[in-house]
Amino acid sequence: MNGQTPMGLAAAAAAAVRPCRRRFLSSASTAASKTATGTATPLFPRLPHPLHHPPCGRRLPFLVSAASQSQASQTGPDAPPIHIPSDPRAAVSGNLPFFDRVLFPDSFPLETPPAKEDEDAAASAAQADEAVAPAPPMREESETEREAWRLLRRAVVSYCGEPVGTVAAEDPECTETLNYDQVFIRDFVPSALAFLMRGETEIVRNFLLHTLQLQSWEKTVDCYSPGQGLMPASFKIRTVPLDENNEGFEEVLDPDFGEAAIGRVAPVDSGLWWIILLRAYCKITGDNDLLERVDVQTGIQLILSLCLSDGFDMFPTLLVTDGSCMIDRRMGIHGHPLEIQALFYSALRCSREMLVVNDGSKNLIRAINNRLSALSFHIREYYWVDMKKINEIYRYKTEEYSHDATNKFNIYPEQIPSWLVDWIPEKGGYLIGNLQPAHMDFRFFSLGNLWAIASSLTTPKQAEGILSLIEEKWDDLVANMPLKICYPAMEDDEWRIITGSDPKNTPWSYHNGGSWPTLLWQFTLACIKMGRPELARRAIAVAEEKLSDDKWPEYYDTRSGRFIGKQSRSYQTWTIAGFLTSKMLLENPELASILTCDEDLELLECCACCLSKKRTRCSRRATKSHAG
């Protein structure tokens, strides 16, 4: 890989990896098919199938190594099966034979078990350990959790006989599937996390590698073709005939890069979510072999090259069109929406950890560091609003021309909306939804604020302020169902002009102020990171009371989230998975580290704005002072 360009890496990976297809042959060719499959080498090494695992209570993830399987096979067919307890204390005390990786709270000391000299000594040691530190009883799963696991497993889809993801919704009462029967990269993330934290990693590994195969690797100038590095929004498994006689069939993956989406908008966030999930998978499994694969490293580089490409924009934020993220319809978020910036920052932090350093990646890593430095400063300085900042904007001078201008984006004080004057609390604040010349979108967007906390895009003080605001405005942002996707909703003429009179995004519905239960897991993640788990427990209790009875809907309507969304799908998979992931994160808060990033003070030391000596220096020191 040394010295190769992304194009060269892509060519090498394409030559090494072939699409995996499962063929269904006619009876005349069955024998030949069996002979062929008997000698074929699988694309990905097999791991235990997650669908074979029985439901159980609390279990921290671990992988049994080939050594333990070998030991079991040597005991003979008549030997009693080896019991593998779910408590990680058993692994530490030596009751389990071998492990590749065990994740458990810091309070459990990690020690290598001593060699077994004789059975009596081992038995007495085990009895002593059991007497001193008995394992705590496992928490019994609630009926709602058991139902959620059944529904999540029902949503799993397979390709080539292997699980590769979960469909967006499995609603038996809905006859019009649209694209809800597809596997979305964005939607699968909470499902993947639930499986990972349960120790079922095969489906996540398959998903990562198969979606990587669908990534666009060719440079194109055709405006109807995906650009190099773009990840699809979703994919569908189709069965197609091998020939005109329909004597045999094969499974193929059919990606959607936005060609079939409403509005035909390409997804900006798919590649960012893919990188974030890849890091979570590798941290929880220790699968460095997968991370160091040529195609995986190439995939990361292509995504970053696409996001870091030069353009006409002057800001370190990522310029995107409306409808290119979770809010996938026209909602006035074109430009530099907070959600994309938070995911972009997180993906850059994750990539910096995972990229193999060589001659071909040094320039990319340097570009990542520069962008991280500039992006963190830009968001912390210009997107943050609280009572003090609103007062400053209220007294802004306009039409300032100089490098020392206070009102750098020429924001007119009249833009401060009337609802914000009475809504902003005395303590706390939040990151606004968007910032462009002469335009500040003062709406509160939940996903961007929560993920900014998780990735440390905010300062610790700002992160505390966001959670304080949510607690203060609980009736507005949580109410009867967590969590408002944005607040407030656009109404009347504003709704008609900005949304184009979108009948789905009517006020307090869907993306226009609707309540989305899937945001619960990201709220839980932010609360755990900031040491406020009681807020997450309070929100989960609100959701658990209604979700099962309401058939796990996609979203809720009305200002307080009392009604099931008028066009909401039932049994929405990321609603189910978000609930499960929230419960598991609260039960094992140490696992939040697979998704979060700590504050990186080195990013504040060097400014990436490249101001010359003739220009005044930037105000990075002011931002750094907030980090304490």
N, C-alpha and C positions, 0 to 999 in steps of 0.2 A: 504493500500500500504506500510505501515511501515515495513521495514526490508525485503521486498520481493526482490528477484533477478529479473533481466530482464526475465529469463525463467518463473519464477512464475507469473510475470505480464502478460507475453504473454499468458500463459495458462488461466488466469482469463479473459483476454480480449477476447480470442477466444471463451470462453464459453458464454460470454455476447453478442457478436456480431455475427450475422449470415449473410452470403451473401444475398443481396437483389435480388430477381428474379421476373421477370414479366412473367406470364404464359399466353399463347394464347391457349385456349381450343376449342375443337370442339363444335358444336351446341348442342350435347347431354349433355355436361357437363357445359353449360353456366350458368344454374340456380344455380348449386352447386358452381360455381366459384363466382357468385355475392354474395351468402350468406357468403362465406368464406371471401371475401374482405371487406364485410360490417363490420365485427367484428375485422379485423386485425389491429394491431397497427403499424403505419409506423416506419421504422428504424430511420429516421431523421425527426424532426419537420418541418412542411412545412413553407416556407417563400414565399412572393409574387414572382411569376414566372417572371424572367427577360424578357422573350419574350413577355410578355403582356405590357411592358412599352413602350409608344410611344417615338420616337426620340424627343429630346428637346435640348435646348441650354446649357449654362453653368449651372451645378448643382453640388453642394457639397454633398457628401454622407451623408445620415442620414436614420435612420430606425424608422418608425412609430411604437409605442408600441401598445400592446394589449389594453391599456387604451383608446387610441384615436379611435381604431376600435370599442371598446365597446360604446364609446360616440356616434359614428356615427350610430350604430345600435339602440340606444335608441331614436334617433330623429324621427324614423318612416320611412316607405317607401316613404311617400309623401314629406318628408322634402328635402330641397335643399342639394346637396352634399357638403361636407366640402372641401373647396379649400386648397390645400397644395402647397404653392409656393415653388420654388426652391431656393430662396434667403435665406441664413441662418440668415439674419437680422430679418426675420419674426419670427424665432424661439426664438431669443433673446428677442425681444420686446413683446413676449407673444401672437402673433397672431396665433400660432399653439398650439393645446391643450396639448399634451404630447409627449415627445421624449425620446427614450432610449439613443441616442448619436447623437451629432451634431459636425461635424468637420468644422472649419472655420478659417480664418486668425487670428493671434494674435491681430490684430487691433480691432476686434470685442469683446467687453467685455462680459464675460460670467456671467450673473446674473440670479438669480431665479426670474421669474415674480411674482409680488405681487398678493395676493388673490383678486379676483374680488368682490368688494363690491356692486357695482350697475352698470347697463349698461351705464348710463350717464358718470360716472367717467372713465370707461374703454374706452368709445368712445372718450372723450376729451383727454385722455392720448395717445391714438393711433394717433389722429390728431396731437398732439404736437410732438410726435416722428417722424411722417411723415414729418412735416414741418422742423424740425431741421436736420434730416439725411435721406434724400430721398434715396431709394435704387438705385444703379447704373443700367443702362440698361444692359440686358443680351447680351453677345456677340453672334452674329449670326454665326452659324456653316457654314463653307464653303461647297461647293458642294462635294469637295474631302472628307471631314470629313463625310458627310452624306452617301456618297457611301461606305466609309470604315465601317461605322456602319452597313449598310445593309449586306455587305459581311461578317462581323464578326458574325452577328446573323445567317447568312445562314450556317456558319461552326459549329454551336452548335449541339451537339449530345445529345440524351436523353437515359436514362437507367431507367427502372421501372417508366417511365412517368416523370422523373425529369432530368433537364439538368445537365450533369456531366463533360463537357469539350468541346473543339473544335478540329476538325480534323486538321492535319498538313497543308493540302491544299485541296481546293475545286475547282479543275480545270475541268470545263465541257468539255474542248476540249481534255483532256488527257485520253486515254483509258487504259493505264497501271498505275494502282494505286500504286503498290508496297506496301509500308507501310505508304504512305501519307494519307490514310484514317483512321489512328489510332490517338488516343489522346496521345501525348507525354507530360510527366511531364515538361521537359525543355521548349518545345514550348508553352505550355499553360500559362506560367508565365506572359508574357505581356498581353495575353487575360484576365487573371484573374485580373490583375491590372487595365485594362481599365474598366472592369465590377465593380470592387470595388470602383473606383473613381467616377463612375456614380451612386453608391448607390445600385447596383444590386448584392447582396451578396450570393444569394442562390446557384448559379452555382459553386462558389468558395468553399462554405462549402461542397457541395456534392462531388466535386472533391477531396478535402482533405480527406474526410472520406472514399470514395470508393477506392482511391489509397492506403490508409492505410490498407484496408482489403486485398489488393494484396501483401503487404509486406511479404517477406519471414521470417517466425517466427521459423522455425525448423533448428537446427544445422545439417549440412550434411558434409560428407567427400567425397561425389561423386563429381568429378571435373566437371561434367556436370549439377550440381544443384546449384542454387543460395545460397550463404552463408546467415547466419542468419542476418537479419536487412537490406538486400539489397532491394532497391525500384526498381520496373520495369522501363525500359526506356519508355514504352508505353503500352497502352491496346486497345483492340478492342472489340466492343459489337457484339456478335454473337447470332443468333437465332438457337437453337438446338431442335430437337424433344424430347418429353418426353418419347416416347416408339417407338417400331419398326413399329407400324401402322401409325405413323405420325398424330395421332388424336389430339395432343396438342403440343404446343411449349413453350419454355421459353427463356428468355434473360439471357446470362451469360457474365461475363467480362473475357476476355482472355488476360492475361498479357504477355509481351515479356521482358524477363530479358537479352536479347542479344542472345538467342538461334537462332533466325531467322535473326539477324542483319548481315550486310556485315562484315565479319571478325569474327563474333561470339564473340564480345567484350562486357562484362558487363558494364553498365553505372555507373561510379563513381559519377557523378554530380547529378543524379536524387534525391537521398535522401537529398543532400545539398540544392537543389532548393526547395524541399518540405518543409524543415524547414524554409527557408527564406520566402516562401509564407505564411506559417502558421502564422508567426509573423506579416506579413503585414495584413493578414485578421483579426487577433485578435486586432491589434492596431487600425484598422479603424472601427471595429464593437464593440469592447469591449465584445466579446463573451467569457467570462472567463469560462462559463460552458463547452464549447467545449474543451478549453485548459486543463481543469482539469480532463477530462475524463481519465479513466484508459487506454483505448486503445491508446489515443493520447500521453499520457505521456510515455507509453511503446514504441510506435513507435519512439519517439525522442531518448529514451535511447538506443534502438537497433541500430539505425543509428550511434549514437555516439560511442557505444561500438565497432561497426565494424570499424569505422575510427580510433579509439584510441587504437586498439588492438596492442599488442607488436609484433615486427618482428625483422628482422635482420638489418634494416636500422638504421643508426646513426643520421639521421637528423630529425628535428621536422616537416619537410614537409611531405606531403602524397605521398607515392610511388604508381604510377599507370602505367598501360600499355598504349601503343599508341592506339588512337582511342576511348578513354573512356569518352569523353566529347563532347562539341559542334563540335570539330574537330574529327569526328568519323571515319576517315580513316587514313591510315598510312601516317604520316607527320613528323616523327622524333621527337615527343613530349613525348616519353616514359620517365619515370623517375619521375621528379618533376615539371611538367608543371605549369606555373604561374596561368593559369585559375583555375585549381583545388585548388591551394593554397589560392587564393583570396576567392573562394566560401567556402572552408573549414573554413577559418578564420571567414567569415561572419556567417556561420552556427553555429560555436562555440559561437560567440557573441550572436546570437539570442537565442540559446538553453539555455545559462546561464540566460537569462531573463525569459524564459518560464518554466523551470523545477521547479516542486514543491519540495521544500526542505524537505526531511525527511531522516530517517535512511538509506533507500535504495538508495538515490541519492547523499548523501554527498560525497562519494568517487568519484563519477562521476564528480561532480562539481569541486572538487579539481583537478582532472585530466584535466578538461577543462581549469581551470585557469593556470595550469602549461604549457599546450600546447600553450595557447594563448600567454603567456609571451615569451616562446622560439621561437614560430613561428614569432611573430612580429619582434623580434630582428633579426632572421635569414634572413628574406626577406628584411628588411630595410638595413641591413648591407652588404649582399652578392649578392642580386639581383639588386641593384641599380647601374646604370651607368650614368655618365655624362662626360663632357670633362675632368674633374679632375680625375675621376676614370679610364677612358680609358688611361690616361697618366700613372697612377700607374700600370695598368696591362701591359702596353707596356714596363715597366722597371722591371717587376717581376723577381725575382730569382726563380729557380725551384729546385725540389728535396730537399726541406727543411724538416728536421725532428726535430720538437720540438713543444712544446705548444705555443711558442712565434712566430711561423712562420707567416709571412705576407701573403704569398701565400698559404692559408690553403687548397685549393682544387687542388693544383699543376697544375694551369692553365698555359699553354705555351703561351707566347706573340704572337707567330705566328698564334694563333687562331683568333686574331682580324681580321675580314674580311675587304677587301679593300673598300667595299661600305660604311662601317661605318666611316672610316677615314674622308671622305668628308661630310657625312650625319649628324653626331652628331653636334647639334648647340652649340654655345658658352654658351648660357643660356638654362636652362632646361635639362631634362633627362628623363629616363624611367626605368621600371623594365624589365630585360631581360626575355626571354621566358622559360629558363630552366637552371638548375645548377646541375652538377654532377662532380665527380672526373675527372679532366683533360678535362672538357667539359663545355663550356658556350655557350648557344644558344642566340646569340645577336639579333635575330629577335624581332621586336616590335609586340606584340600580344595585340589587342585592348581590348578584353573582360577582360583579366586579369588585365591590367592597370586601366581600368575604374572601375572595381569592387573593386580593391584595394583602390581606392579613396573613393568609396561609403562606404566601411566597415571600413575605417581608418586603413587599414593595412599599408599604407604609412604614413610618417610624413606629417604634413601640408605643409612643405616646399617642400617635394617630390611631393605631389599632385599638387601643383602649378607648379612645374617643368614639370610634365607630360602634363598638359593642355597648358603650354607655348610651349612645343615641338610640340603638335598637331597643334597649331596655326601657328608656324613657318614652319611646314612641311605640311601645308594644302593641297597643290597640290598633295602630295604623299599619304596622309592618307584619304582625303575626296574627293577632285577633283569633278567629275561629279555626284558622288553618295556616300553618307556616308554609310558605313565606312569600310575601309580595315580590313579584319579579321586578317591579319598579313602582315608585310612588312619587307624585300622585298620577292618576290616569289623565289622559288628554280627553277633553270633552268639547262638545259644541263645535264651533267653527274651527278650533285648533285641531280637533279630531278629523273633521272632514278634509281639511287642507293637507295635513301632514300624512295621514294614513290613506288618503284617497277614498274616504268613506268605507274603509275595510269592514265588511259585515262581521268578521270574526274578531277583530280588535276593537269592538265597541267598548265604551268606557267601563272600566273595572272588570274586563274579561280578557282571557288569553294573555297576550303579551302587553296589553294596555292596562296594567294594574291588576292582573289576575294573580291568584295565589297558587304557587307550584310546590307541592310536597317534596319533589325531588331535590329542592334546594336545602332540605333539612340536613343532609349529610355534610354539605359544605359549611353550613352554619355550625354544626357540631365540631367540625375540624377547626374552625376559627376559634370557637369557645375553648376547646382543649388547648390550643396553642397559647392562648392568653390566660390560661388558668381560671376560666369561668365556666366549668362544666355544668353548673347549676342552671345556667340559662338554656343550655342544650337540653337538659333533662325536662325542663319546663315546656319547651317547644315540642319535644318528642311525646310527652304525655298528652298534649293537645291533639297531635296527629293520630296517635295510637287509638284514641277513643273513637275516631270516626272512619279511618281509612278502610278498614275491613268491611264495615257495614255499608260504606259507599262504593264498594267494589273497586277500590284502588284507582280513582280517577286521575286523569292527566293533570287537570287544574281545576280551580274553584273560582266562582264569579262573586261579584258584589264587593263593596268597599271593605266589608269585614270578613269576606271569604266564607259566607254561610251556605251558598248554593253550589252544587256541582256544576261545572262549566257546561254551558248550553250545547257545545259541540265537543265536549270532553270525551275521550275514549276511556272505557273501563279497562281494568287490569293492565294499566300502563306499566311497562317493565321498569322504567327508571324511577317510578314512584315506589314500586315494591322494593327495588334494590337500594334506593336511597334510604328508606326506612331501616332496612336490615343493616346497611353500612353504618348508619348513625348509632344503632344499638350496639354494634360490635366495637365501634370506636370508643364509646363510653365505657364499655366493659374492659377494653384493652387500650387505654389511652396512649401507651407507649408506641402503638402501631401508627399513630398519627405522623410519626417521623418519616414514613415512606412517602408522604405527600408534601410536607412542609419544608421550608427553608429558613434557616436562622439568619439574623441580621449580619450582613457582610460589611464591616466597617472599612475594609480596604477599598470598596467601591467609592467611598466618600473622600478618599485621600487624593485621588487624581481626577481632575475635571476633563471630560472628553469633548468639551465644546470647542477646543482648539482656538481660543481667542488670541489674537496677536498682541504684542506689547502696546500697540497704539490704541487698542480697545480696552475698555474697563473690564476688570475681572468679573466673573459671575458670582452669584451670591451663594455659592456652595457652603460656605462656612455657616450661614444662617440655617441651612437645612441640616447640616451636621449637628448643630446644637440641639436639634429636636430628638436626636437618636438616644439621648440618655434616658 
